[in-house]
């Protein structure tokens, strides 16, 4: 089958540019044919839809035949959707060939900037010129997979590892409409073909590894993560070691890529799904997030704070105590951030009832970590909104444990007094050194330029 498909793909590659007037298209409707002839007519229509048209260099060419093909694809979508017993054994190879000929192609190089420079709201994606046909090819193949007549045992001869690999390569398409169809189709294949599941996961892993450690550019990361979110949700317990390794070695390092904003909601969902499955993974996940915490990128820091709150919403109290000290040391830094959105997002944690219950149970450890940052910024932060949020956090701490709050206040003031005393001591010591230096009998014999340079 693959030799046959390869021959067809080569043939269509060479004749892709132009369709001559000699091409004859069957336009008679499928439902008008006698039932006994419909299968053969269906095959003929699938084959004629393997003819490719030029939408790029000459979009106005062959308009009549482009419309005939569009109408034929549309008819087959309706036919396979509303009729039973039409997906017969002879249809499987023809449907796969038609899909492959139309869609498996070399994608053009990216026209948009990559990494942190890419802005999904500002940079327009390059849309596929042949979409009037491609959309219907995708629609047909999706209905084909979802048909009640579809039998994976027959289809597995044609939908195999090579097919999946070609499908995955298309995820780098710039057209979000295409990626959306690919996402749904790959998810259906994953659900129906048990023998392909491990292969699909492995190949997605490879895409992620190349993205993280080599290219840092791929258009379909968000869609692949969305598929994985659904796959993770279906993992049986206890989790296999390979799945845990995927979390630690792939999902966590995805946080360090510059273009995180493009796929962060889907990534955070996958991470939370893992923690809901196995709470023992909480410590390595939070420590991993703290390891990759952004140092100079405030919008990215806000994303990390969003994800961290999602994790804390599902954390077990027994796991919380393992990570609370390094976690709140980082939160104290965020509260002190001059970027008001970072400080604001961190302080919103004090509006979360479950997080407040965890803090309350462990106030003796958490308050001494947070108090200096809160107290200092309640007076010194430039943004008045932050002042209000800090006063709210301090008030909640005070209501939680008045004695501990008073102790922290006294300790903070004592530390500040000690710092002032040390500063005063240092200044006095320098004055003494200066006075002793002036008493040195040789001080007046030193060259004037040397004395001035020291001053």
N, C-alpha and C positions, 0 to 999 in steps of 0.2 A: 504493500500500500504506500509506503514512504517513497519508494523509487518512482511509483506512478505519480504521487503528489509532487515530488521534486521536479519531474519532467513537466508537469502542468504549470508549476510556479515559474520555471525557466521560460517556458513558452510565453506566458503572460507578461513576464518581465520585458522580453524583447518587443512585444507588440503592445505595450502599455500606452504608448504615446498617442496613437491615433487609430480610430476605428473607421474602416471604409464603408462606403455605401453598400458594399456587397453583403454586409452582415444582415441576415434575415432573422427577425425576432417573432416568436410565437406570441400573439396577443389574445388568443381565444381563452376565455375564463375557465378555470379548473372545474367549477361547479356546473358549467354547461356541457362538459364532456360526459359520456356514459360512465357509470361507476367503474366498469372494467378497464377503461382507458385512463383513468385519473392518475394512477401511479406512474405510468409512463410519461404522461404530460407533466406531472410534478417534477420528475427527473429532468425532462427537457428544459423546464423553466429554471431549475437550479443550475443547469449547465450554461444556459444563455446568460445567467447573472454572473458568470465568471468572466465575462467580457468587461474590461476596464476602460474607463474614459479619462480624458485629460481635463482636470478642473483647475490646473495651476497655470500652465503656460498659454493655454488657449481655452479659457472657460466658456466661450461662445460656440465652440465646435460641437457638432453632433447633438444639438439640443433635442432633436426628435427622439434619437435613440436613448439619450440620457433619461428622458421622460418615460420612455417605454420600459427601461430597466427599473426606474423608480416605482412605476405602477406595478410591475411584475413582482418586485420585492414586497410591496405593500399587500398585494393579493395573497402571496404565500404566508405572510404574517397572519392575515385574517383566516386563511384556510387552516393553518396548523393550530390556531387558537380555538376555533369554533367547531372543528370536526374531529371525530374519534376515528381510530384505526387508520390514520393516514401516515403515521410514522412506521413504515414497514422496513424490513431488513435492508432493502436496496436503497432506502433513503439515507441511511447513516453515512456511508462514504461520500455520497454526493453533497450532503449538507456540510460535512467537515471540509471537503475540498472547496466548496463555494466560499465558506467562511475564511479559509486559509488564503485563497487567491486574493480576496478583496482586502484582507486586513493585515496579513503578515508582510511587513514592509520595513525598509530602513527608515528610521525617523530622522527628520532634518535636525541639524544642530540647533541648540537653544538660542532664542533671540533675546532672552531676558538676562539681566545680571544674576549672579549666584551669591549664595552665602548671605551675610547680614545685609548686603546691599539690596537684596530682593525684597520688594514690598508687595504682598499679594493684593493690597488695596489700590496700589498705584500702577504697578506693572501689568499691562494687559497681556494675557496669554495669546500665543499664536493659535488660531482656530483652524481646524482641518478643512481645507477647501472642498474636499469630496464628501463632506458630512451628509448631504442629502441622500447619498447612497449608503455610506457607512452606518449611519444611524439605523437604517432599516435592516442591514445585514446583522448588526448587533441585536436588534429587536427580534429578528427571526431566530437567531441562534439561541437566544434566551428562552423564547417560547418553545423551541425544539427541546431544550434541556428540561423545561418545566412541564412538558406534555405528559399526560397520564399514560400515554403509550410508550414513553421513553424507557428503554431497557439498558441499564449500565453494562450488563454482561455482553451485549452485542456492541455497544458503543466503545468499550474499552480497547477494541482492536484499532480504533481510529483516534480516540482521545487518550493519548498516552503521554509519556514523559517529554517527548520531543514537542508535542503539541502544547503542553503546559509551559515548557521553556519559551516557546515563541510567544505565547500569551503574556508571560511575565515581562518579556522585553518591551511590550507595548505600554506597560505602566509608566514608562518615561515620556509618554506623549504629553505635550503641553496643553492639549485640549481637555479641559476638565469634564466635558460631556463624555468623551471617550473613556477617560479613567473611571467615571462613574459606572458605565456599562461593564467595563473590565472587572471592576470590584464585584459586581453582582454575579457575573458569569463565573469567575474563579471561585467565589463562595459556593455556588451551586455545584461546581465540579468537585470541590472539596467534600461537600456533603454526600454526593452520590457515588464517588469512586474511592472506596476505602483504601485500595491499593496505592493510590496516588498521594495520600495524606502526608506521609513522612517525607516524600520527595518534595511536595509543595512547601512544607515548612522549611526544609533544608535549603531550597533555592531562595526563598524569601530571606532566610538568614544570610545567605551569600550576598544578596543585594544590599542588605543592611551593612554588612562588613565592608563592602566596597565603598558604600556611601560614607561611613564613619571614618575609615582609615585611608581612603584613596581620593575619591572624587569630591566629596561634600556637596555633590549636586545630583539630585534625582527628583523628578516631578511627582512620582507616585508614592512617596513615603507615607503620606496621610492615609491614602486609600489602602495600602498594604497593612498599616497598623489597625485600620478599622476592621479589616477581615480578621486579623489576629485577635482583636478584642472579642469577637464572636467565637473564635476557635478556643481561646483561653477559657471563656465562659463554659465551654463544653468539656474541659479536661476532667478526667476521672480522678478521684482521690484514693490513696495519697498521690501527690504529684510525682511524676518521673523526674529523675535527676537531670535528664536532658532539658526538661522544661524549666527547671530552676536555673540551670546554667544559661539558658536563653535570656531569662530575666536579668541575671547579673552581668553577663558578657555582651549582651546586645541592647536590651532596653535601657539600662542605666547609662552606658556610653553614648546613646543617642541624645542625651541631655546636653552634651558638650558641643554639639554641632552649631555653627553660627545661625543657620536657618531654622532653629528650633520653633520659632513662632508659627511656621507654616503647618506643623503637624503636632504641636504640643497637646491640644485637647485629646487627640486619639492616643497619644503616648501615655498621658496621665491615666486615661481610662484603663489601658492594658495593665499598668502597674498596680492600680487599685484592685483590678480583677484578681491578680495574683495574690494580693494580701488578703482578700476575702476568702480565697481558696485555702491559703496556708499562712496563718498569722506568724509563724516562726521566721518568715522571710522579712518581717518588718525591720529588724535591726540592720541587716545588710543593705536593705533598700534605703533607709534613712541615712545611714553612714555614707552610702554611695552618693546620695543627693548632696550631702554636706561636702563631700570630696569635690564634686563638680560645681559647687556653688559659684555663680558668676562674681567676679571681683570688680569689674568696671562697666558692666552692662545692666543698667537699672531696669529697663523693660523686661529683660530676661529674668532678673531677680524677682520681679512681681509674678512672673509665670511660676517660678519655683515655689514662691509662697502660696500661690493658688493650689498647686499640686500637693504641697505639704499639708494644707488644711484638709484636702480630700482624703489623704492618708490618715490623718489624725481622727477623721470622722469614723473610720472603721477599725482603728487600732484597739487592741486588747490592753486593759490596764497593766497586765503582767509584762507586756512588751514595751509599754510606754516607759516604765521605770528604767529600762535598759538604755534608753536613748535620750531621756529628758535633759540631762545635763549638757551634752554637746549641742542638742537641739535648741535649748533656750539660750545658750551662749551665742548661737548664730542669730536668734531672734533679737537678742539685746543689741547686736551690731546693726540689725535692720531698723530697729526703733531709733537708733542714733544716726541713721543715714540722712545726709543733707538732701537727698532726693525725696521729696515729700510723699510721692506715690508708694515708694518702698516702705517708708515709716508708717504711712496710713494703712497699707495692706497688712503689715505685721500687727498693728494695733487692733485691727478688725477681729483678730483671733479672740479678743476679750468679749466679743459679742456672741461667740459660739458656746452654747450651753454645755455640750459634751466636753469640749476642751476645757472649759472652766471647772467642770467637775473633776477632770484629771489633774488640773493645777491645784485645786482645793485639797485633793487627797495627798498631794506631794508638795505643799506650799513651803515646808521647811527647807527643801532643796532648791525650789524654783525662785522663791522671792529674793533670797540673797544674790542670785545671779542677775535677776531683772531689775532690782531696785535702783542700783547706781545709774543705769541707763535711763530709767524712767524719771528719776528725781532730777538728774542733770538736765535732760531735754525738756522737762516741764517748765524750765526757766530760760533755757538757751536756744531752743529750736526756733528757726526763723518763721515757721508757718503756724498761724494761729489755730488752724483746724487740728494740727498735731497736738497743740497744747490741750485742747478739749478732750481728745482721745486719750492722752496720757493721764489727765486728771481722772477720767473714767476708770482707767486700768488701776491707778493708785487707790481710788475709792473702793473698787472691788477687792483689792488685796487687803485693805484696811478692814473691810467688813468680814473678810474671810478669817482673819486671825489678827486681832488688834495688838496682842502682846508681841507677836513676831514682827508685825509692821513697825511697832515702836522700837523694838530691838534693832531692826535694820536701819531705821532713821538715825538712832543714836550711833550705831556703828559707822554709818556713812559720814555723819558729821565729825565723828572722832577721826576717821581716815582723812577727811579734808583738813581738819585741824593739824593732824600730824604732817600732812603734805606742806601746809603753810609754815609750820615750825622748821621742817627740813629745808625749805626754800630760804627762810630767814637765816638759818644756820649757814647755808652755803654762801649767801651774800656777805654775812659777817666774816666768814673765813677768807673770802676774796679781799675784803677791806683790810684784814690783818696782813695778808700777803703783800698787798700794795703798800701798806705803811712800812712793813719791814724792808721792802725793796727800796723805798725812798730813804731809809736810814743807812743804807749801804754807802760807805764812804766813796766807793768807786762810781756811784750813780752819776755824779757830775762830770766824771772824766769820759763817760761814754760819748761817742759821736752823736750829735744832735739828730741826724737822719735816722740812726738806729733806734733812738728813743721814740721818735715820731712814728716810725713804722710799727713799733710794738704797741703804740697807743691806738 
